[in-house]
Amino acid sequence: MATGRGPVASKSRTLPPVRDRRKESNTAMTNPLTAVLVGCGSITRTWLDALRTIPEVRITGLIDIREEAARARAEEYGLSQALIGTDLDSALRRLRPAIVFDCTVPEAHREVTLTALRHGCHVLGEKPMADTMENAREMVAAATAAGRLYAVIQNRRYEPHVRALHAFVQSGAIGPVTTVNSDFYIGAHFGGFRDRMRHVLLLDMAIHTFDAGRLLTGADPVRVYCHEWNPAGSWYDHGASAVAVFEMSGGIVFTYRGSWCAEGLNTTWESEWRVVGESGSIRWDGADAIKAQRVAQRGGFFSTLEDVAVPPAPAGHKTSGHAGVIREFVDCVQRGSIPETICSDNIKSLAMVFGAIESAETGQPVLIRAL
């Protein structure tokens, strides 16, 4: 699939006011926002399933390096009227959509995003934002200059229990946060390219946990020290395990321990969490068990503690993963507001990944710079 500047492949906080190039605020089903989906790998089923519940959006084009992949996805989802092609630039000239959904591999995100922005489109793309920090910064700058929204699918921060933890911490029930610890241990036998990847855990998976850590702390990354290794018995070639300590703004410390070759007692994909505040703590097993305690009375060797109920996540679309991110993005396009996963904020999570990788490679603490 050509974008005018090269091929792309399929994948299986604040910006200036958004200019209204077209009547994008019209949400009536008779005049929906039009969108082109780029990259038609397996992940697009998640996107298209979600879009079936959002009548304000109509897919008018499916683009992929393999035309047969785009054609197959169109047939599967009844998109017989959509343009099928391999050339994004020509498709955007012809269709003039309001939105581009980027479901390509990370190496293609820069090209797809810059092409879409040149055509005046808003962009919502798969994570991670880019394959390098340099490319990510260029993409943020391009979105700012174009006055268009560019946001990233950071779906795990839209998990109901993550939102419940976030709301509980924000309520002040355990006082100001001082420390957040996360554990991710899964024995994942993917096969294929991941078995050969360098920094496979940090580069391919850790951004989910890092991003959730940013949400729960409400802080920005400042510095990181990371040790990465490949344990004996690992079926990966490189870096299947890592430990990282992040200094966050406000003096908060966020720790990450993870492995993709841990057999037995696996965590969930959401990790296990402990959030420590000045007057209490909350612990989540990554599934359904959430427990919180806070100080009822200070004095003596141990403070007197009391259990605290953790309410479920507030109702709303921010508890539905991919669908929630897409729903929020569409709402923001219509209203001219800013989505939670806007590129200028999400790049901070990406910077945590590349900061951890640099620290692992150098053996030294690394200052983190997003923009």
C-alpha positions in Angstrom: 0.0 0.0 0.0 1.5 3.3 -1.0 1.1 6.5 0.9 2.8 8.7 -1.6 6.1 8.3 0.2 6.6 4.6 0.7 4.8 1.3 1.7 3.1 0.4 4.9 2.1 -3.0 6.2 -0.9 -4.2 8.1 -0.8 -5.1 11.8 -2.3 -7.9 13.3 -2.3 17.3 26.1 -3.2 19.8 24.7 -3.5 20.9 21.1 -4.6 24.1 19.5 -8.3 24.4 18.8 -9.3 21.9 16.0 -10.2 23.7 12.8 -13.5 22.6 11.3 -12.5 21.9 7.7 -15.8 20.1 7.0 -19.1 19.8 8.9 -17.6 17.2 11.2 -19.9 18.0 14.1 -22.9 16.6 12.3 -23.7 13.4 14.1 -26.9 12.5 12.4 -27.0 9.1 10.8 -28.0 10.8 7.6 -24.6 12.6 7.5 -22.1 10.6 9.5 -18.4 11.2 9.8 -16.5 9.3 7.1 -13.4 7.3 7.8 -10.7 5.3 6.0 -9.2 2.3 7.8 -5.6 1.6 7.0 -4.1 -1.9 7.6 -6.5 -4.8 7.6 -4.8 -7.4 9.8 -6.6 -9.3 12.6 -6.7 -6.3 15.0 -9.1 -4.6 12.7 -11.9 -7.0 13.7 -11.8 -5.4 17.2 -12.0 -1.9 15.6 -14.8 -2.8 13.2 -16.8 -4.6 15.9 -16.7 -1.4 17.9 -17.6 0.8 15.0 -20.7 -1.2 14.5 -22.0 0.4 17.7 -21.1 3.9 16.6 -23.5 4.9 13.8 -21.9 8.4 13.6 -19.0 6.9 11.6 -19.2 5.4 8.2 -16.2 3.5 6.7 -15.7 4.6 3.1 -12.3 3.0 2.4 -10.2 0.0 3.4 -6.5 0.3 2.5 -3.8 -2.4 2.9 -0.5 -3.4 1.4 -2.3 -6.6 0.4 -5.4 -5.7 -1.5 -6.9 -9.1 -0.9 -6.7 -8.5 2.9 -8.7 -5.2 2.5 -11.2 -6.9 0.2 -11.7 -9.8 2.6 -12.3 -7.5 5.6 -14.8 -5.5 3.5 -16.7 -8.7 2.6 -16.6 -9.9 6.2 -18.2 -6.7 7.6 -20.6 -5.9 4.7 -18.6 -2.9 3.5 -19.4 -3.5 -0.1 -19.6 0.3 -0.9 -16.1 1.0 0.6 -13.2 1.8 -1.7 -10.6 -1.0 -1.6 -7.0 -0.2 -2.4 -3.3 -0.2 -1.6 -2.6 3.5 -2.1 -3.5 5.7 0.9 -2.6 9.0 -0.6 -4.9 8.6 -3.7 -7.7 7.2 -1.5 -7.6 10.3 0.7 -7.6 12.6 -2.3 -10.6 10.8 -3.7 -12.6 10.2 -0.5 -11.7 13.3 1.6 -12.6 11.5 4.9 -12.8 13.2 8.3 -10.9 10.4 10.0 -8.2 7.9 9.4 -8.0 4.8 11.6 -4.4 3.5 11.6 -4.2 -0.2 12.3 -0.7 -0.7 10.7 2.5 -2.0 12.3 4.4 0.5 14.4 7.1 1.1 11.7 4.3 2.4 9.4 2.6 4.7 11.9 4.6 7.8 11.1 4.0 7.5 7.4 0.3 6.9 7.7 -0.2 9.6 10.3 1.7 12.3 8.4 -0.1 11.4 5.1 -3.5 11.6 6.8 -2.7 14.9 8.5 -1.5 16.4 5.2 -5.0 15.6 3.9 -6.6 17.4 6.9 -7.8 14.2 8.6 -8.1 13.4 12.3 -6.1 10.2 13.2 -6.7 7.5 15.7 -3.9 4.9 15.7 -2.9 1.6 17.3 -0.3 1.6 20.0 2.6 2.2 20.3 2.5 5.7 18.7 5.8 5.1 16.8 8.9 3.0 16.5 11.2 5.8 17.7 10.9 8.9 19.8 12.1 11.0 16.9 9.2 9.8 14.8 6.7 10.3 17.6 7.8 13.9 18.2 7.5 14.6 14.5 4.0 13.2 14.5 2.9 15.3 17.5 4.4 18.4 15.9 2.5 17.6 12.6 -0.8 17.2 14.4 -0.3 20.5 16.2 0.6 22.3 13.0 -2.4 20.8 11.2 -4.9 21.6 14.0 -6.1 18.0 13.8 -6.6 15.4 16.5 -4.1 12.5 16.6 -4.7 10.0 19.5 -3.6 6.5 20.3 -5.5 3.4 21.2 -4.3 2.8 24.8 -7.1 0.4 25.5 -6.1 -1.1 28.8 -6.5 2.2 30.7 -10.2 1.8 29.7 -10.5 -1.5 31.6 -13.3 -1.2 34.3 -11.1 -2.2 37.2 -8.3 0.2 36.2 -10.9 3.0 36.1 -12.2 1.9 39.5 -8.7 2.1 41.0 -8.2 5.5 39.3 -11.5 6.9 40.7 -10.7 5.6 44.2 -7.2 7.1 44.2 -8.5 10.4 42.9 -11.2 10.5 45.6 -8.4 10.9 48.2 -9.5 7.9 50.2 -5.9 6.8 50.9 -4.4 10.2 50.8 -1.8 11.5 48.3 -0.1 8.7 46.3 3.6 8.0 47.2 4.3 4.6 45.5 2.8 2.4 42.8 4.1 -1.2 42.2 3.1 -3.4 39.3 3.9 -7.1 38.5 3.4 -8.7 35.1 4.3 -12.4 34.8 3.0 -14.4 31.8 4.4 -17.4 30.0 3.4 -16.4 26.5 4.4 -18.8 23.7 3.7 -16.6 20.7 6.1 -18.2 18.2 6.9 -16.0 15.2 8.6 -12.6 15.2 8.4 -12.0 18.9 10.7 -14.9 19.7 13.5 -13.1 17.8 12.7 -9.5 18.9 15.2 -7.4 20.9 13.7 -5.9 24.1 10.6 -8.0 23.4 8.9 -7.4 26.8 9.7 -3.6 27.0 9.0 -2.8 23.4 6.0 -5.0 22.7 4.0 -5.1 25.9 5.3 -2.9 28.8 3.7 0.3 27.4 0.3 -0.9 28.6 1.5 -1.2 32.2 3.6 2.0 32.0 0.6 3.9 30.7 -1.7 2.6 33.4 1.0 3.6 35.9 0.9 7.1 34.6 -2.9 7.1 35.0 -2.9 5.8 38.5 -0.1 8.1 39.8 -1.4 11.1 37.9 2.3 12.0 37.4 4.8 12.3 34.6 8.0 10.2 34.3 11.2 11.9 35.2 13.9 9.3 35.4 14.2 5.5 35.0 16.6 2.7 35.9 16.0 -0.6 34.2 17.6 -4.0 34.3 16.7 -6.4 31.5 17.7 -10.0 31.1 16.8 -13.3 29.4 16.4 -16.0 32.0 17.6 -19.5 31.6 15.0 -21.6 29.9 13.5 -18.6 28.0 12.2 -19.4 24.6 12.9 -15.8 23.5 16.2 -14.7 22.1 16.4 -11.4 24.0 15.1 -9.5 27.0 12.0 -11.5 28.1 12.3 -10.2 31.7 12.8 -6.7 33.1 12.7 -4.7 36.3 12.3 -0.9 36.1 12.1 1.8 38.7 10.6 5.1 37.6 10.9 8.4 39.4 7.7 10.3 38.7 6.9 14.0 39.2 5.8 14.9 42.7 8.3 12.5 44.3 6.2 9.4 43.4 8.0 6.1 42.6 6.5 3.6 40.2 8.0 0.2 39.9 7.6 -2.5 37.2 8.5 -6.1 37.4 7.7 -8.3 34.4 8.4 -11.4 32.4 7.1 -13.1 29.3 8.7 -16.4 30.1 7.3 -17.0 33.6 5.6 -20.4 33.8 3.1 -20.8 36.6 1.2 -18.4 38.8 0.7 -16.1 35.9 -0.8 -12.7 36.4 -3.5 -11.3 34.1 -2.6 -9.2 31.1 -3.5 -6.2 33.3 -0.8 -7.0 35.9 -1.1 -7.0 39.7 -1.0 -3.6 41.4 -0.4 -2.0 44.8 -1.0 1.7 45.2 0.4 3.2 48.5 -0.9 6.6 49.8 0.0 8.6 52.8 -2.9 7.2 54.8 -3.7 3.8 53.2 -3.2 1.3 50.4 -5.1 -0.4 47.7 -4.3 -3.8 46.1 -5.7 -5.3 42.8 -4.9 -8.7 41.5 -5.5 -7.7 37.9 -8.8 -9.7 37.9 -11.7 -9.2 40.3 -10.1 -8.9 43.7 -9.6 -5.4 44.9 -8.9 -4.6 48.6 -8.2 -1.3 50.3 -7.3 -0.2 53.8 -6.7 3.1 55.4 -5.6 4.5 58.7 -8.5 4.7 61.2 -6.3 5.9 64.1 -2.5 6.6 64.4 -0.5 5.7 67.5 1.5 2.8 68.8 3.8 0.5 66.7 1.1 -0.1 64.1 -1.7 2.3 63.1 -5.2 1.0 63.5 -6.5 0.2 60.0 -10.0 -0.2 58.6 -11.1 -1.8 55.3 -12.5 0.6 52.7 -15.0 -0.4 50.0 -13.8 0.3 46.5 -16.8 1.4 44.3 -17.1 0.0 40.8 -15.9 2.1 37.9 -18.3 5.0 37.1 -20.6 4.1 34.3 -19.5 5.3 30.9 -17.7 4.4 27.7 -14.3 4.6 29.4 -14.7 1.1 30.7 -15.0 -0.7 27.3 -11.4 -1.0 26.0 -10.9 -0.4 22.3 -14.6 0.6 21.9 -14.3 3.2 24.6 -11.2 4.8 23.1 -12.9 4.9 19.7 -16.1 6.3 21.1 -14.3 9.0 23.0 -12.3 10.0 19.9 -15.4 10.3 17.7 -17.1 12.4 20.4 -14.1 14.7 20.5 -14.0 15.1 16.7 -17.7 16.1 16.8 -17.3 18.5 19.7 -13.9 19.9 19.1 -12.6 18.6 22.4 -9.4 16.7 23.4 -9.4 12.9 24.0 -7.6 11.4 27.0 -5.1 9.5 24.8 -4.2 12.6 22.7 -0.7 12.2 21.2 0.8 15.0 23.2 0.0 13.1 26.3 0.5 9.5 25.2 4.0 10.3 24.0 5.0 10.3 27.7 4.1 6.6 28.0 6.2 5.9 24.9 9.1 7.9 26.4 8.9 5.5 29.4 9.4 2.6 27.1 12.4 4.0 25.2 13.9 5.4 28.5 13.7 1.9 30.0 15.4 0.4 26.9 18.2 3.0 27.0 18.8 2.3 30.6 18.8 -1.4 30.1 21.4 -1.0 27.3 23.6 1.4 29.2 23.2 0.1 32.7 22.7 3.7 33.8 19.7 5.8 35.0 18.2 7.8 32.2 16.3 11.1 32.3 13.1 10.9 30.4 12.2 13.5 27.8 8.9 13.2 25.9 8.7 16.4 23.9 
